[in-house]
Amino acid sequence: MQRRAFLQHSVLGLVSTGTAATALRHFAALPARPADGPLHLGANENPLGPSPAALQAIREGLALAHRYPFAAHRNLVSALAKHHGLAPDQVVLGAGSSEVLQMAVQAFAGTGAVIVLASPTYEDAPGYASPWQLRVEAVPLRADWSHDVARMREVAEACKGPAVVYVCNPNNPTGTLTPAAELDQWIESSTGKVTFLVDEAYFEFADGAPGFGSAMKWVQSRDNVIVTRTFSKIHGLAGLRIGYGLAHRDLAARLRRLQSHNDCNILGLLAAGACLADGRHAQASLRSNTAARDVVAGVLKELELRALPSHANFVMHEIRTDLAAYSARMFEAGIVVGRAFPPLLGYNRLSLGTPEEMARFAETLRDFRKKGWV
């Protein structure tokens, strides 16, 4: 049986008929992967790559590579403001949403602020706090892997000075959701002492899920809420580094003072604008992600390996072995998997590739089981 036919057969055996059919319809449009290249399933990237519209914008933008990106920057800010129903001065661009997180944390340097966050969560916020000697208070996730909002509130309100509450929702690396109602209640009753930094890098993958809601609704009415989003995930522009923050104009101005001059490159800005104007690629990415997740869910269920409920483009799953050894063996098999996220050292964060790529992963995992490695 030829490799492609074998992988298609594997998908059919792992997911429901409807989902498999959806997955297989995408195969013809998937970009070819070099036969000698590793399968990258460790950085939560979009395996479909940028959209045709984004690629066209990049090609046309190459002729402007000798120009500074002033106009492209203004245009994207205006387009994002219109898209979200905000004023342009409420939008802050960054070299990925990571730079916006950096601005938000460093805006409180010298204030004695405490950064309150979950554990485990995305590492950038505490990482940016370290050089400025901002104290970080980590609150373990609850048993259902959601943020312990009640405990985070106790910690934040016990601080003598200001507190910055970082909430990644859906959470990275667990992929789990925190009910919007709990955070909304806190935001609604909060004082200026607490600033909420809500990281929604994976928002599109969870939109519509029961209990989930964006913190965007607070940006217009509250001056202590920052929402960050990115073009790296659903839009496939991770290498071009375009993200943004949305906030009250006064808070946005505070962030903008820490913004690197000309931080966003012209190709990324043009590509992001094209993504915003054409949502078809995002929808295709969601369909592919759902089918790929079903492939992974099937093999994990078959091998009785636990997986956390994922609302993102990755799955945190049990491996029942040493993580370093597991990662090394996967690399030897031509697959790059996720890094360590203490204390979940008996788990691996697996990025979702295409359904075809996840079928390859599934076969590798089955082989590991036969060898007693998982």
N, C-alpha and C positions, 0 to 999 in steps of 0.2 A: 504493500500500500504506500503511495507517495506521501511525503510529509504533510502537505497541505490537506490532502484527503483524510489522513490519519487524525490531524488536529480537529478538523471539522467533525469527524466521527466522535472524538473525545468530548467536544462541546455538547453534542447531541446526547451523550450519555450522562452528562453532568447536570444539565439544566432542563427546565420544562420545555416542552415542544415550542410554545409560543416565544419564550425568551431565546431559545436556541435559534429559532428562525430569524428573530430580530438581530441577533449577533452575526449570523452568517450573511445577512444582507449587507452588513457593513464591510465584510472582508474585501470586497472588490475595490473599495475606496481607500483602504488602509495603505499608508506609505510602506514601501519595502524596507525591511531591516537587513543590513549587511549580514551575510551568513556567518562571518567571523567576529561580529560584534557582540558584546554582552547584552543581556536583557536587563534593562534598568528598571528595577521595581523597588527603589529605595528613597526617592526624593519627592513623591507625590506630584509628579509631572503629568501633563496631559499627553497620553500616547499618540493621539491623533495629530499633534502638532498644531501650528497656527492655522487659522481658516484661510481659504483661498483669497478672501477679501483682504485679510491682513498681509498675506504674502505679496499681493499685488501692490498694496500701499508701501511695503518695504522696498520692493523693486523700484517703484516710482520715486521713493524718497532718497534713494542712493544718489540721485542727481543733486540733492540738496545737502549732502553730507558736509560740504564746506561751509554751510551756514549755521549760525547759532539757532537753537530751537525756540526762540522767543514766541513766534507766531503759532507754532504747533502746540506749545505749552498753553497759550491763551485759548486756543481753539478746543483743546481737550478739556480744560477747566470749564469752559462755557457749555460744552456738550454734556459733561457729567452733572453740572448744576441743573441743566434743563431736564436731564434724565431722572434726577432725584427730586425735582421740584424745589430746589434751593437757589440761593444767590451765589454767584461765582466766588464771593469772598468767604464762603463757607466750605470751599473745596481746597484741600492741600494735596498736591501731588508729591510722590516720592519715588526713589529708585527701588521699586517694590514696596509693598506695604511695610516691610521691615524698616525702611527709613522713616516712615511715619511713626512707627512704634518708638524708634529711637528719639525722634523729636518730642514725642509725648512724654517719655520718661525723663529726658534731659531738661525739659521745660520746668521740672520741679527740683533741679539741682540747687543746693544751697537753701532749700526751704525746710529741711528736716522731714521731708515727706517719707512715708513708708509705702512700699509697693506690696499690695496684697494680691496673691494669686493662688491658683490651684496647684496641686502636685499629684501626678505629673501634668505638665502643660508645655506649650511651645517655649523654647528656652530664650528667645531673643529679648523679651522684656526684662527678665532678671539679669541677662547678660549686659544690657545697656545701662542698668542701674549700677553695676559694679564699679566702673571707673569713677563714679561720682559719689561713692560711699553712701548711696541710698540704701536704707535697710529694707530687706525683703522678708516678708512673712508668707510662708507657704502653708496652705491648708489642704490636707489630703482630700481627694475626691471621695464622694459617698460610695456606699456599696453598689449603687446602680451606675457608677462612673460619671455621675453628673457633678457639677460644682456644688459644694456645700455652702450655699448662699447665706444661710443663717449664721454659720460659723464665720464666714468671711466678713459678714456685717459686724459681728461682735468684735473681731480683730480690728477692723477699720475704725469703728467708732470708739475703740479704747485708745487709739493713737492720740497723743497730745497735740500733734500738728496735723497737716494735711495727709490724706491717704489717696493713693492712686490704685483703683481696683481694676486689675486686668482680668478680663473674661474672654476666653477663646471659645467661640460657640458657632458651629460644632468644634469640639475640643481636639486639638492636635497634641498628643499622638493617639488618643483613644477613639476618635471618631464619634464620640457620644454627644448627646444633646443635654442642655440644661433648660428646663422649662422657662419660657419667657415670663410667665406670670410672676415667678419668684423675683426675678431681676427687676421687672417693671415696678413691683410694689416698693422695692428698695429705692429705685431711682425717683419715683414719685414723691417719696417722703424724705429724700436726702437733702442735706444742706450743702453749702459751698465747700465744706471741709472735705468732701469726698468727690473725686473725679473718676468717672467710669471710662475705661479704655476697652472697648469691645471689638475684638478681632473677629471679623466675619470672612476670613479668607476662603472658607468652604461653604459660604452661604447658599450658593446655587444648588448644591447637592442636597441640602436639607429643606429648602423652601417647600412649604406645604406639608411637612411632617407634623403629626399631631403634637401639640404642645410647643412647637418651635415658633419663634417670631423674631424678626430683626429688631435691633435697638434703634434703627433708623427713625422710628416714630418720635424719638425724644430729641433729635438733633435740633429741630426747629423751636421747641418750647423750653429746653433746658440748656443752661450754659456750662454744664459739667459733664457732658457726654461726648465722647469721640468714638466714631465707628470707622474702622479701617477695612478696606477691601482691596482686591488685587486682580490684575489681569494674568497672573502667573498660572492659575489653576484651570478653571473652566475654559479660559480663552487660549491657553497654551503658549503664553508669552514669557515663561519663566526666565529665559535667557536675555530678554530685553529689559527687564526690571522696571515695570510700571505698576505702581500701586497708588492708593489715595486714601485720604482721611476726610471725614465729614464731621463738622462741628459748628457750634454757634460762632458767629463771626469774631467775637472777642477771643475765644479759645483758639480758633483757627489762626488768628493773627499771632497769638503767642507761640504756636507751633512753627509758623512760617518764619519767625525770626531765627530759628535754628536750622532752616532748610539750606542745604548746600546749593550754591549758585549754579544754575544750569545742570541740576542733578539728573534730569531725565533726557535721554538722547533722542534725537529727532526721529529715528526709525521706530523706536518704541512708542513714541507719542502718536505717530501716524498710524501704526498698526493698532494701537488701542482704540483710536477713533474709529477705525474701520470695524473693529469688533463690536463697538457700541452701536454702530449703525446697522449691523447685520447679526441677528441672534440665531441664525440657522445652525451655525457651527456649535454654539453652546448647547443647543437641543440635541444635536448628533452626539456630542460628547457625553451628555447625560444618559442617552440611550445605551451607548457603548459601555459606560461605567456601570450601569445597572446590570447589563448582561455579564460583564466581567466579574462583578461582585457575586452573581449567582453561581458562576463557575467555581469561584473560591469557596463559597458557602457549601457547595455540593461536596467538594473533596474534603473539607474540614469535617463535615458531618459524617462522611464515610469513614474517616480515620479517627473519629471521636476526639477531635481537637477543638477546644473551646475558642470561640471568637466573640469579641465585644461587639455590640450592635453598632454598626457603622452608618453614618450619614455624611460620608465624605468620599474621597477617591482613594481610600486606603482602608485596610482592615488590620486591626491588632489581634493577633491570634496566638494561641498557645503552641509551644514547640516541644515542651517536655525534655529539654536538653540544655546544655550550655550555649548561650547565645553566640559567643565568639566562635565556637566550633561550628555551630549551625551556619553562621554567616560565611565562614571560610569554606565549608563544604558546598554551599550554594554558589559561591564564587567559582569554585572549581568546576561546577556544573554549568557555568556560563550565565549565572543569574546574580545580580546585585540586589540584595535586600536591605531593609532598613537598619539604622543604627540603634544603639542601646538607649532606652528610656527608663532609667531607674525610677521606681523600684520594680518595674515590670520586666525583670530580667529573664523570666521564663516565657516571655512573649516576644513576638517580632511584629513590627509595623511593616506591613506589606503594601506597597503602592499597587494600584490596579492599572495594569496595562490594557491592551485590547483583549477581547474574549479569546482570540487565538493565542496570544501570549500567555494568558492565564491558564489555558489548557496545557501549554508546555510546562508551566510551573506546577500544575496539578500532577502531571506525570512524574516530574522530578520529586515531588513530595511523596508520592506513592513509592517511588524507588527508595527514598530515605527510610520509609517505614519498613520495607522489606529488609533493609540492612540494619534495622534496629536503631536508627539515628534520631527518630522522632517518636 
